[in-house]
Amino acid sequence: MGMVQMKYCKRDIYAVETGDYVGQMFAIVEPKDDVIGCLILPHMENINVPIESFDTGRNEDIIKFVEKLPKDVYSVVEAQYRKNENSNNRRQQLNTPNVSYSESAVEEDADTLRLPGK
């Protein structure tokens, strides 16, 4: 418990240095209490990362803070994120094997089968 809760802010972008997402960037768009909504670059997919996973990633150098995105760049990132949210173009919850995190991702999977027509 005694771990310091890190602060995550919109427009922050992190480089993934190792693991499943190596070589990709996570741009923070929607920091919430328990998960951080990010846009994965360059794939332009949304992902919800549990805060514990983000903290672990930072503490173990799995992800590294790169910069705060310029406002004009961020506005493009945010627009894509919102578009994805509306069209359901997002990955399931990010699960890191060393973080036990139970989330009912089952009904979210069902949604991805019937994508709304454009």
CORCOR-V444523 format. One record per backbone hydrogen bond with DSSP energy under -1.0 kcal/mol. NH is the residue of the N-H (numbers start at 1). CO is the residue of the C=O. If there is no record, write none. Layout:
BEGIN
nh,co
NH,CO
NH,CO
END
This chain:
BEGIN
nh,co
11,28
12,9
13,67
14,26
15,64
16,24
17,62
22,19
23,16
24,21
25,41
26,14
27,39
28,12
29,37
30,37
32,35
36,49
37,30
38,47
39,27
40,45
41,25
44,40
46,89
47,38
49,36
51,34
54,50
55,51
56,52
57,53
58,54
59,55
60,56
61,58
62,57
63,57
64,15
66,13
67,13
69,11
74,70
75,71
77,73
78,74
79,75
80,76
81,77
82,78
83,79
84,80
85,81
86,82
87,83
88,84
89,84
90,88
91,46
94,48
99,96
105,103
109,105
110,106
111,107
112,108
113,110
END
